[in-house]
């Protein structure tokens, strides 16, 4: 059964062998950049509540993942013990169930603010990784984390004259970012142990169950008078959520993490531009400056050696050497 052979990441080779890695990476950027404005559109032009949208989003993703896993990794799914299910369920609450918190935050803030705060994800992940002993802190990484945080504060503080600097939903988006970072930190090694398909199917399934119960208790998941366009938008959100991780894993099979991370930096930029063009959201100089600082800080956190090499190059530059010689001659 060579056609059903799996990669080390748990994805069948024939599922992605015909798709170029760069095309997959471009698809990740397009999907993640467009999902946030689409969610905001659903909130603006329907009565769908955050818990209902999150429930529908995760359910669609779970059904797609379950179908693919049942076809190509049924044995791995059925071999999970109760302890494995509980652990994957807990990780799923941090990473998948938190979509409801993200939706609640986006309902009460702008797409621009959402993209800027969520752009802190690499820096927050690095900080939590150090805090829980998964990584060691170094000066360039600490500088990158601080630079991203300052950039986010600058972007949110310099508000447009017609809007508040800090929105109520910003705090929920920040909580979502922290939860997603914790999900990344705690899920270290899970993919290698259980495989991408199995682990994500269980995480989506457990979160889908909890969100469905919450939606029944506190919200109407889908209104009867919801328009076909809104329903299509919600279906797109769910399918995009399930497709992103498959495309990302495909790109990581053949491209370096540095390349993937560089393209990921385009996501908040594209999201902000879509919000500016399609949703008519404000975009000032302070927002662009702060967003640039967030991206630079995230890149330094991801590749701290760049800052070290830059400092070393500057220390050995002719300009600095000439200044030191002049200082020595004066003294």
C-alpha positions in Angstrom: 0.0 0.0 0.0 2.6 2.5 -1.1 0.0 5.0 -2.0 -1.1 5.3 1.6 2.4 5.8 3.0 2.7 8.6 5.5 5.3 11.2 6.0 7.0 11.6 9.3 4.6 14.4 10.1 1.6 12.1 9.7 0.3 13.4 6.4 0.0 10.9 3.4 2.5 11.8 0.7 0.1 11.5 -2.2 -2.2 14.1 -0.6 0.3 16.9 -1.1 2.9 15.6 -3.6 1.3 17.4 -6.5 1.2 20.8 -4.7 4.4 23.0 -4.9 5.6 24.0 -1.4 5.7 27.7 -2.2 2.1 27.5 -3.5 1.1 25.9 -0.1 2.9 28.7 1.8 1.2 31.3 -0.4 -2.1 29.6 0.4 -1.5 29.8 4.1 -0.8 33.6 3.8 -4.0 34.1 1.7 -6.2 32.0 4.0 -5.0 33.4 7.3 -5.1 37.0 6.0 -8.6 36.7 4.7 -10.3 34.7 7.5 -10.2 37.6 10.0 -11.8 40.2 7.7 -14.4 37.6 6.7 -15.3 36.9 10.4 -15.6 40.7 11.0 -17.9 40.9 8.0 -20.1 38.1 9.4 -20.4 40.0 12.7 -21.2 43.3 11.0 -24.0 42.0 8.7 -25.6 39.2 10.7 -26.8 38.4 14.2 -24.4 35.4 14.6 -22.8 35.4 18.0 -19.1 34.7 18.7 -19.7 31.4 20.4 -22.0 30.2 17.6 -19.5 31.2 14.9 -16.6 29.6 16.7 -18.7 26.4 17.2 -19.6 26.3 13.4 -16.0 27.1 12.5 -14.4 24.3 14.6 -17.2 21.8 13.6 -16.5 22.2 9.9 -12.8 21.9 10.5 -13.3 18.8 12.6 -15.5 17.1 10.1 -13.0 17.6 7.3 -10.1 16.4 9.5 -12.0 13.4 10.7 -12.8 12.3 7.2 -9.2 12.6 6.0 -7.8 10.9 9.2 -10.4 8.1 8.9 -9.2 7.4 5.3 -5.5 7.7 5.8 -4.6 7.2 9.5 -7.5 5.2 11.0 -5.2 2.9 12.9 -3.4 5.8 14.6 -6.7 7.4 15.6 -8.2 4.2 17.1 -5.0 3.3 19.0 -5.2 6.4 21.3 -5.5 5.6 25.0 -7.8 7.5 27.3 -4.8 9.4 28.8 -3.8 10.5 25.3 -7.3 11.7 24.5 -7.4 13.8 27.7 -4.0 15.4 27.0 -4.9 16.2 23.4 -8.2 17.5 24.6 -6.5 19.9 27.0 -4.1 21.1 24.3 -7.1 21.5 22.1 -8.8 23.8 24.6 -5.8 26.1 24.6 -5.4 26.2 20.8 -8.8 25.5 19.2 -11.4 26.3 21.9 -9.7 29.7 22.2 -11.2 30.6 18.8 -14.3 31.5 20.7 -12.3 34.1 22.7 -10.8 35.4 19.5 -14.2 35.7 17.9 -15.5 37.6 21.0 -12.6 39.9 20.9 -12.9 40.6 17.1 -16.6 41.4 17.6 -15.6 44.3 19.9 -12.5 45.6 18.2 -11.2 46.3 14.7 -9.4 43.9 12.3 -6.3 46.2 12.4 -6.1 46.0 16.2 -6.6 42.2 16.0 -3.8 41.8 13.5 -1.4 43.9 15.5 -2.0 42.1 18.8 -2.0 38.7 17.2 1.3 39.7 15.6 2.8 39.3 19.1 2.4 35.6 18.8 6.1 34.7 18.1 7.3 37.0 20.9 4.7 35.7 23.5 5.5 32.1 22.4 9.2 32.7 23.0 8.6 34.3 26.4 6.4 31.3 27.5 8.9 28.8 26.2 11.6 30.4 28.4 9.2 30.6 31.3 8.4 26.9 31.2 12.0 25.8 30.6 11.6 24.8 27.0 14.1 27.4 25.8 16.9 29.7 27.0 16.7 33.4 27.0 19.4 35.4 25.2 19.9 39.2 24.9 18.8 39.4 21.2 15.7 37.4 21.9 14.9 39.5 24.9 15.4 42.7 22.8 13.0 41.3 20.2 10.3 40.5 22.7 10.5 43.9 24.2 10.6 45.6 20.8 7.5 43.8 19.6 5.6 44.7 22.8 6.6 48.4 22.5 5.6 48.4 18.9 2.1 47.0 19.7 1.7 49.7 22.4 2.7 52.4 20.0 0.3 51.1 17.3 -2.7 50.9 19.7 -1.9 54.1 21.6 -1.7 56.4 18.5 -5.4 56.2 17.7 -7.3 57.7 14.8 -9.2 60.8 15.9 -12.6 59.1 15.4 -11.9 56.0 17.5 -10.7 54.9 20.9 -7.0 53.9 21.4 -7.8 50.7 23.3 -11.0 48.7 22.5 -12.8 46.4 24.9 -12.1 43.4 22.6 -8.3 44.0 22.5 -8.0 42.3 25.9 -9.8 39.2 24.6 -7.5 39.2 21.5 -4.5 39.4 23.8 -5.8 36.5 25.9 -6.3 34.5 22.8 -2.7 35.2 21.7 -1.4 34.0 25.1 -3.6 30.9 24.9 -2.4 30.1 21.4 1.2 30.6 22.4 0.7 28.2 25.4 -0.8 25.7 22.9 2.3 25.9 20.8 4.6 25.5 23.8 2.7 22.6 25.4 2.1 20.8 22.1 5.9 20.4 21.6 6.5 16.8 20.6 2.8 15.9 20.1 3.0 15.9 16.3 6.0 13.6 16.3 4.3 11.2 18.8 0.7 11.1 17.4 1.1 12.6 13.9 -0.5 15.8 12.5 -3.7 14.2 11.3 -4.5 12.3 14.5 -3.5 15.0 17.0 -5.4 17.8 15.2 -8.5 15.7 14.7 -8.7 14.9 18.4 -8.0 18.5 19.4 -10.7 19.8 17.0 -13.1 17.1 18.0 -12.9 17.8 21.8 -13.1 21.6 21.3 -16.0 21.1 18.9 -17.9 19.2 21.5 -17.4 21.8 24.2 -18.2 24.7 21.8 -21.4 22.9 20.6 -22.6 22.5 24.2 -21.8 26.1 25.0 -23.5 27.3 21.9 -26.7 25.4 22.8 -26.7 26.8 26.4 -25.8 30.5 25.6 -26.3 31.2 22.0 -28.1 30.3 18.8 -25.4 28.8 16.6 -27.0 29.8 13.3 -30.0 32.0 12.9 -32.9 30.9 10.7 -32.8 34.2 8.8 -29.1 34.1 8.0 -28.5 35.0 4.4 -26.8 32.5 2.0 -23.8 34.8 1.7 -23.3 34.7 5.5 -23.6 31.0 5.5 -21.1 30.7 2.7 -18.7 33.0 4.6 -19.0 30.8 7.7 -18.4 27.7 5.7 -15.3 29.3 4.2 -14.0 30.2 7.6 -14.3 26.5 8.7 -12.7 25.1 5.6 -9.8 27.6 5.8 -9.2 26.7 9.4 -8.8 23.0 8.5 -6.7 23.7 5.3 -4.2 26.0 6.9 -2.4 23.4 9.0 -2.2 20.9 6.1 -0.6 23.6 3.8 1.7 24.7 6.5 3.0 21.2 7.2 3.5 20.6 3.4 5.6 23.8 3.2 7.7 22.8 6.2 8.5 19.5 4.6 10.5 21.1 1.8 11.2 24.7 3.0 13.3 25.9 5.9 11.5 27.3 9.0 13.2 30.6 8.2 11.5 30.8 4.8 8.1 29.8 6.3 8.5 32.3 9.1 9.4 35.1 6.7 6.3 34.5 4.6 4.2 34.3 7.9 5.3 37.9 8.6 3.2 38.9 5.5 0.0 37.7 7.2 -0.6 40.7 9.6 0.4 43.1 6.8 -2.1 41.5 4.3 -4.8 41.4 7.0 -4.4 45.1 7.8 -4.5 46.0 4.1 -7.6 43.9 3.5 -9.3 45.6 6.5 -8.3 49.0 5.1 -9.5 48.3 1.6 -12.6 46.1 2.2 -13.8 47.2 5.6 -12.8 50.9 5.4 -10.9 50.7 8.7 -8.5 53.6 9.6 -4.8 53.2 9.1 -2.5 55.9 10.5 1.2 56.5 10.6 1.4 55.4 14.2 -0.3 52.1 13.3 2.1 51.4 10.5 5.1 52.3 12.6 4.0 50.1 15.5 3.1 47.3 13.2 6.6 47.5 11.6 8.1 47.3 15.1 6.1 44.2 15.9 7.3 42.5 12.7 10.9 43.4 13.3 10.7 42.2 16.9 9.1 38.9 15.8 11.8 38.4 13.2 14.6 39.0 15.8 12.9 36.6 18.2 12.7 34.0 15.5 16.3 34.5 14.3 18.2 36.1 17.2 21.5 35.5 15.5 20.7 38.2 13.0 20.9 40.9 15.7 24.2 39.4 17.0 25.7 39.4 13.5 24.5 42.9 12.9 26.1 44.1 16.2 29.3 42.2 15.3 29.4 43.7 11.8 28.9 47.2 13.3 31.6 46.6 15.8 34.1 45.7 13.1 32.9 48.5 10.6 35.5 51.0 9.4 33.3 53.9 10.7 33.3 52.6 14.3 37.1 51.8 14.1 37.8 55.4 12.9 35.8 56.8 15.7 37.7 54.7 18.3 41.0 55.8 16.8 40.0 59.4 17.0 38.9 59.0 20.6 42.2 57.4 21.5 44.2 60.1 19.8 42.3 62.8 21.8 42.8 61.1 25.1 
